[in-house]
Amino acid sequence: APADANPTGGKRILIVYLSRTNNTKTLAEIIQGYTGGDLMPIELQKPYPADYKTTVSQVAHENETGYLLPLKTKIEGIEKYDVVFVGFPTWGMQLPPPMKSFLHQYNLKGKTIIPFNTNAGYGIGSSFDTVKELCPNSKVLDGFTTKGGIERDGILYVMEGNKKTETDAAVKKWLQKIGMLPQ
Ligand SMILES: Cc1cc2nc3c(=O)[nH]c(=O)nc-3n(C[C@H](O)[C@H](O)[C@H](O)COP(=O)(O)O)c2cc1C
């Protein structure tokens, strides 16, 4: 599309996200719908187990040791993007290890970074602060968060019906507030 048809004024936008049960993925797709950014899921060389409890323990161990998982995802030409949205669920009240890996691996110096999140209702924990810490030379804008699934209770995907409509409207309002959409 021609640059003047771009609602964000020609900024090149990447939307990187981690999602296990697709709630954060739906947020990423909503953001893509409004901004026209390129979508990029974060995938691991060795995926987490299907079992929830095993995954929780593995994540807790990785958080304790600071172990950085090798990613399968390779992003070519990340230099060309001006804005990078980073989306993730809250895991153990922290930024999930694969997103820590991503932010360690790629140099986002000089870019605008915008976090977004879903969680089971306990909030973002330290995740947005960790994004700031791991992007010391970037401009980190105010993030977006909404309640997603509660895998512990077998509630996996919630982004449909009214929840989807409400989330879409809330995302639009947020994008306008942070200057990522025309007012
Ligand atoms: C390993 C793991 C740990 C989690 N820890 C938290 C937590 O600390 N707080 C919270 O509110 N939700 C927690 N959740 C729930 C997810 O944040 C929530 O279901 C989210 O919407 C999942 O996003 P997704 O569908 O994009 O994977 C956890 C889920 C998993 C799998």
The ligand as a Gaussian input file, in Angstrom:
#p B3LYP/6-31G(d) Opt

LIG

0 1
 C        2.614000     -21.726000      32.648000
 C        1.489000     -20.759000      32.894000
 C        1.567000     -19.879000      33.955000
 C        0.546000     -18.950000      34.171000
 N        0.685000     -18.051000      35.194000
 C       -0.260000     -17.078000      35.352000
 C       -0.103000     -16.079000      36.357000
 O        0.887000     -16.027000      37.079000
 N       -1.088000     -15.159000      36.474000
 C       -2.203000     -15.126000      35.674000
 O       -3.044000     -14.262000      35.831000
 N       -2.359000     -16.077000      34.695000
 C       -1.419000     -17.048000      34.517000
 N       -1.579000     -17.979000      33.525000
 C       -2.769000     -17.908000      32.659000
 C       -2.503000     -17.195000      31.334000
 O       -1.844000     -15.982000      31.528000
 C       -3.821000     -16.913000      30.598000
 O       -4.546000     -18.107000      30.434000
 C       -3.583000     -16.257000      29.236000
 O       -4.774000     -15.709000      28.735000
 C       -3.036000     -17.270000      28.237000
 O       -2.708000     -16.611000      27.037000
 P       -2.607000     -17.433000      25.672000
 O       -3.976000     -18.003000      25.381000
 O       -2.193000     -16.411000      24.679000
 O       -1.596000     -18.506000      25.839000
 C       -0.585000     -18.921000      33.311000
 C       -0.666000     -19.843000      32.262000
 C        0.348000     -20.754000      32.042000
 C        0.247000     -21.723000      30.902000

